[in-house]
């Protein structure tokens, strides 16, 4: 029985996991790097142990040190969160070898899915459609030309050890093929220490739609429907929603059924995600499987009512799933916006700095998963994602309006954020109508980047005025006239500039 868990992660996901521990009566142990000593996960956990200095290799990726802390703190299990060691098969193995529970799938499942060619092969065997493509490419240039000809240009060259857009190359025509393969191989060797590459037919305007699955040690696999994740920028997801506004109920049925088959094919245990590319005709193809809890898991939690972290812990305990497929129902619509500490006006440059003020949105259907607080110093050492705003409403239209309302309420000063950029996304016709694919951000860049610079300044001024007003009431020495009879013009000024050209 799991009574105490070490969370081998930081930031919002560490806090998210500890929340479920707390509700389950499970003690939590945080680990932290030197610059993270004041981080929220450290404050929130029952115990916190220093793991090492700021470079991840010496802290959140330091396997021997993490295992040492696990032993010393007396935990029963380790939850890896996402990123860092979450999809490291060796880590999963070492955790288990040291007599602890790894909250995640078997090392073999992680390894099979980490090898993209192996995963394709397994999926073909399991009857899951994959993008038409090749096996591992050799150095035989004539042979490669023939394979490409057969698949049909344009094609994609992908690194077998890659994934998530890393080590991908687009080839438009025959003349570019040989050079592209050479470059792809040397890049793959450099990045992953493995030069294996393969070809896939290039899909023109695909949707990225993924299916959440859960598998237990008793052979049960269920799905928790899909998430539409096509709003991405440089392979970074920005907005996710469920259900997908694109697919029909019929496609949803076959896609979720194939996702369950994919997971069953590797005897999957734990929470996992099967990613599909979906073309304009709603043909879907297996892309990859993520063998971890994902950033965007809360939208699935919101529409199905399932706490995915608690489900992970239950599965890791060896218990059967608490529900059958027919018990899982979805209700309404959920959207997640990722809040990044970055400057959209400056090529989305990640920013560091002290959080001067933060007001988070509240109210019906609003959830935020974050970790920053007033006075917290955001560093450049880690991911710039500082929060996730998750909205639920009875239908998509209401969810979009509620998201706009919540983004309006969300105030962070001291660091630049993408909040206004997200507001622009919500106001873009293609998004509002639910008619978008993976090219959405690129196709709407001009509109999305039209800043409303003065809005934030107006909000800041209104906040400063409220503060001065408050001080003038509490501190007689500062008292001055605040013209209560007059209408405040700060908001008026802001509204004037919140101009929507559509
Ligand atoms: C593709 C593709 C088109 N055709 N594969 C990018 C992330 C990685 N997981 C796979 N990716 C793609 N693979 C074929 N055969 C287009 C993309 C792609 C993409 C996929 C999902 C979400 C956003 C994307 C943005 C650009 C390209």
Boltz pocket constraint, residues with backbone or C-beta under 6 A from the ligand:
constraints:
  - pocket:
      binder: B
      contacts: [[A, 131], [A, 156], [A, 163], [A, 164], [A, 165], [A, 166], [A, 200], [A, 201], [A, 202], [A, 203], [A, 204], [A, 206], [A, 207], [A, 208], [A, 229], [A, 230], [A, 232], [A, 235], [A, 277], [A, 287], [A, 438]]
      max_distance: 6.0
